[in-house]
Amino acid sequence: MREEAMIEIATDCSQDTCSGTGAGRAADTISGVSATPPHKNRSPSMPPDSSMSGSNGLRGANGAAAASAVLRCPECGHPRPQDGRFCTHCGAPLWEPCPRCEVPGPIGETYCGACGANLAEIQAEKIAKIEQTFTRAEEFRAQGYHERAILTLRSLTEDKNAQETPPYVRAKKLIRQIAEERERGSAQAAEALRLAKEAFNRRDYAEARRVVDETPEGLRDEELQQLGRRAANTIEEIASLEAELPGATNGRWSPTVPVKVERLLTLVPDHEEARRCAERLRDRLQATARHHLAKREYRAALRAWELIPASASTPEMDAQRQRLAELVWLVDDVRTAPVVDRVLPEVAEKLVKLAPRDTRFAGLVEQVRRRAQAASQAPDLTLPEWQARSEEHYLGCPVDWATGLRRLTVADASVAQRLRAQPGCFWVAAGLALQGLGQGPVAINLIPDRKTGILARVIGRAGKVAAPVAWGLDLSPSGLKAVRLAMDKETGGVAIADCEHLAHSKPLGQTADAAEQIQCLRTTVDAFLERHPLGNECVCVGFPGRNALFRVIALPPQKQAKAAGAVELQWQRHAPYPLDEMTWDFQPFDEDGTTSPAKQQFLITATKNILAQQRVALFEELGIRPRVLQSDSLALHNLFAFEGYLDDFKADPAVSDDDRRPALAVIDMGSNATNIVVSAPGLVWANSMALGADRFVKRLAAELHIPLAEARWLLHRPAEAPWLHILHETIEPLFEDLVREIQRSLALFAASNARHDVSRMVGAGGGFQTHGLLRHLRCGPIQMGHKRSTKTASTPAPFSPAEDSS
């Protein structure tokens, strides 16, 4: 035992140690006085060696007797002299450092002779901490957190000097065992996930939850945990839904009960009580729907029909519900349409065919037909209003569809017919042609400088083009819109002498490469030139507004000769690119809309050289040599300013400069983009957004699972669709996307223009012909009273007499 291995003080001393100087040193040691400090110049972790004298290396002995003290080995009990570091009999260590002061001392002491520490208590605390570490590791192991258990045990294996101690050996062994369990745990977790998925898919939610709960927490990945939560939530939902069944059975139920019963049957298809409840609800709701049908209350009948649980419905009932949803949509569309467009009469005819026994619709359809007939004879091409305007505006101001003419006239009936066939599509082309006649308020021309062969920064180079006849060509990804304007020299009036709308053989966005795009463009332009040889007539072409920059700058009063240099210097400071990389032009642009050089506001328009070069080269390659190159945004500004839309916005001398001025916003929706152009006297601002009519086409094709060509055909001829309500519900979310984009653009305008407020909006472009878009911009989403359904179906049949009267 270690207690028996205490230091023994020898009673026999040699004569040398009891006499002379040696005796004096021994006496000093016994009295506790030493000339040399006990532990000086010795590493505290090393035991004493033979070179040490007196008590310099001893922790537990004192006095002269310590000089001949003997250690007994704690392992075998064999005595050894004091200065031995290891037992010569068994090789066991005889010394160990104090855990507190690290001074070496004999193994088996109760207290440290250097610092007085209780070695037994320290050792007990150390053993307790080691056991706590093992306990914590075992807890992690039981929970499946193998990595945490291994990291916890590694704290016992970091001391390389303790590699032979029992805790070190035990920790290394346990780490190996846990690592092996970790490999088996991965396979166990994968198997648990498979079993839980299978149970959930066969709607055995309790089994799925049991599998997850029995899997150790540390082995559950995110997918398994989520599956467990879904199973638990589903079990709770089923219990909650089952609580609703007694009320539905006793006849005390609310409109939400059928939905809950259908949900319960979705979760538990073989739930007998829920199935019987669904059948009873079906019979009651069907009787209610027929009652409303007999009274011609179609919306109320549809609400009742839609509450019938789908699991209890029949194919005949589904067909009836589909026809009723179509009827409700047709009624709402006819009654809420803002204008009589070319689609509204066809919608009215479908309404009469679907409900021939309802005499109320016959008179309504006749009114639509009369107004459509009157509109076809109107010389100004304006579409007649159908629904009375609301005092509340969804976009904050009135929204109109710019289809009619104010100052422009039409040469003959054939031209008027072509304009009516594509309402609002020719305004960019007309604005370009106006600049060719010298009638547009903006005369900026971005045609490259032919003398130098580069797109130079030539100030005021273009000037006004004033030809008696001019063509405006709007070449877009969907096709070519062309307008020929002629000016009467005597009256000064401008007439639309000709117009042409040619669609490409394939939209440019669907072509395979640039070569196919050029081929499509060439085919379209060749067809146009074959019908309308241009000769020496002035041709004005446009380019996308998103490629143009507009700035209105103010300069101090100065002479006209110095204005060009001042504008160039100011533009040099604000231009986003070096001036030699851009083609740009400017002109005076004041509040009165004149071009007087005395005014101090100037409009600058610019585009990159490469873009202007490519645009002009494209037309020249197609056989057309343009004289004017202008942004389609400025072309729209020219058109609406000439037509008098900005007359009400001219500055009032009585209005102070601090007052806000009204402005017009033009929403020009093309095939692949929509431009917002804000115009007022002395103001033009534009923004482009990548949302055009092609987005509607792609949405229809994706949702209805039809080819793009068929989707485009349905968008332009919606009355040909088997189910108009499905067509409308498919694209209506995109209407709301457009609203958000318009609001974002107007917010950008307001942030950079503190003096103007948009007080009116007008729509233009081919995309604005989409049926229902104008109503959405005016009134917002309209709840038609039916559920969304994208099921394919044949053309709707009319209600039978039995269905219509029962």
Buried (B, 14 or more C-beta within 10 A) or exposed (E): EBEEBBBBBEEEBEEEBEEEEBBEBBEBBBEEEBEEEBBEEBEEEEBBEEEBBBBBBBBBBBBBBBBBBBBBBBBEBBEBEBBBBBBEEEEEEBBBBBBBBEBBBBBBBEBBBBEEBEBEEBEEEEEEEBEEBBEBBBEBBEBBBBEBBBEBBEEBBEEEEBEEEEBBBBBBEBBEEBEEBBEEBEEBBEEBBEBBBEBBEEBBBEBBBBBBEEBBEBBBBEEBEEBBEBBBEBBEBBEEBBEBBEEBBEEEBEEEBBBBBBBBBBBBEEBEBBBBBBBBBBEBBBEBBBBBBEEBBBBBBBBBBBBBBBBBBEEEBBBBBBBBBBBBBBBBBBEBBBBBBBBBBBBBBBBBBBBBEBEEBEEBBEEBBEBBEEBEEBEEBBBBEBBEEEEEBBBEBEBBBBBBBBEBBBBEEEBBEBBBEBBBBBBBBBBBBBBBBBBBBBBBBBBBBEEEEEBBBBBEBBEBBBBBBBBBBBBBBBBBBBBBBBBEEEEEEBBBBBBBBBBBBBBBBBBEEEEBBBBBBEBBBEBBEEEBEBEEBBBBBBBBBBBBBBBBBEBEEEEEEEBBEBBBEBBEEEBEEEBEBBBBBBBBBBBEBBBEBEBBBBBBBBBBBEBBBEBBEBBEEBEBEBBBBBBBBBBBBBBBBBBEBBEEBBBEEEEEEEEEBBBBBBBBBBBBBBBBBBBBBBBBBBBBBEBBBBBBBBBBBEBBEBEBEEBBBBBBEBBEBBBBBBBBBBBBEBBEBBBEBBEEBBEBBEEEBEBBBBBBBBBBBBBBBBBBBBBBBBBBEBEBBBEEBEEEBEEBEBBEEEBBEE
